[in-house]
C-alpha cells in the first residue's frame, strides 16, 4: 500500500501559536489550506476566510444540485401518485389569498 503524500503546505502547531497571520498568508498565497500538525498528527487545516466561505458556498450549490436531481428522478418514475392542491392544503386551497402590501416582501 502506497503512502499518500500531502501536497499542501504544512506547519506545526507551534508555528501557528507563534504567528497565525503567517499561516493565513501561506494559505492565501498557495490558494489552499495549510495543514497544522501536532506531534506528527494532523490537528487541523487553516484556511482564509475567503477560502472557507468559498468552500461553504460550493457545498451549498452541490447540495442544491443533489436536491434538484432527486426531484427530477422522482418525476421520471412511472405510476407516481400526485396530489391536488386541495388534497395537500385542504379547504384553505379554495380561499382567496390575502395580500399584505406592507409585509416587507415587495
C-alpha positions in Angstrom: 0.0 0.0 0.0 1.5 3.3 -1.1 1.5 6.2 1.4 -0.3 9.3 0.4 1.7 12.5 0.4 0.3 15.8 1.4 0.7 18.4 -1.4 -0.5 21.3 0.7 1.8 23.4 2.9 2.3 22.2 6.4 3.1 23.9 9.7 3.5 22.8 13.3 1.0 23.9 15.9 3.9 25.9 17.4 4.2 27.9 14.2 0.5 28.7 14.5 1.0 29.8 18.1 3.9 32.0 17.1 2.3 33.7 14.1 -1.1 32.7 12.9 -1.1 35.6 10.4 1.9 33.9 8.6 -0.1 30.7 8.3 -3.1 32.6 6.8 -0.8 34.4 4.4 0.6 31.0 3.3 -2.9 29.7 2.8 -3.8 32.8 0.7 -0.6 32.6 -1.4 -0.9 28.9 -2.1 -4.7 29.2 -2.6 -5.1 26.1 -0.5 -5.5 25.1 3.1 -2.4 24.7 5.3 -2.2 21.5 7.4 -1.4 22.1 11.0 0.5 19.2 12.7 0.7 18.5 16.4 3.1 15.7 17.5 3.2 14.2 14.0 -0.6 14.1 13.5 -2.8 16.4 11.5 -4.6 18.6 14.1 -6.5 20.7 11.6 -6.4 22.8 8.4 -6.2 26.6 8.3 -8.0 28.5 5.6 -8.5 32.1 4.9 -12.0 33.5 5.5 -12.5 33.7 1.7 -11.4 30.1 1.2 -13.7 28.9 4.0 -16.7 30.9 2.6 -15.9 29.7 -0.9 -16.0 26.0 0.2 -19.3 26.6 2.1 -20.8 28.2 -1.0 -19.6 25.3 -3.1 -21.1 22.8 -0.7 -24.4 24.7 -0.7 -24.5 24.7 -4.5 -23.8 21.0 -4.6 -26.5 20.2 -2.1 -29.0 22.2 -4.2 -28.0 20.2 -7.3 -28.5 17.0 -5.4 -32.0 18.1 -4.3 -32.8 19.0 -7.9 -31.5 15.7 -9.3 -33.5 13.7 -6.7 -36.7 15.7 -7.6 -36.1 15.1 -11.3 -35.5 11.4 -10.7 -38.8 11.1 -8.7 -40.6 12.9 -11.6 -39.3 10.3 -14.1 -40.8 7.4 -12.2 -43.9 5.9 -13.6 -47.1 5.4 -11.7 -46.3 8.2 -9.2 -49.3 9.3 -7.3 -49.8 13.1 -7.5 -52.0 15.2 -5.2 -54.1 18.2 -6.0 -53.6 21.5 -4.1 -56.9 20.8 -2.3 -55.7 17.4 -1.2 -52.4 18.9 0.1 -53.6 22.1 1.8 -57.2 21.3 2.4 -60.0 23.9 2.4 -57.6 26.8 2.6 -56.6 26.0 -1.0 -60.0 27.3 -2.1 -59.8 30.6 -0.2 -58.7 33.7 -2.0 -55.2 34.7 -0.7 -54.9 37.9 1.3 -52.0 40.1 0.1 -50.5 42.4 2.7 -48.8 45.3 0.8 -46.8 46.2 4.0 -45.4 42.8 4.8 -41.9 43.8 3.7 -41.6 41.3 0.8 -42.4 43.8 -2.0 
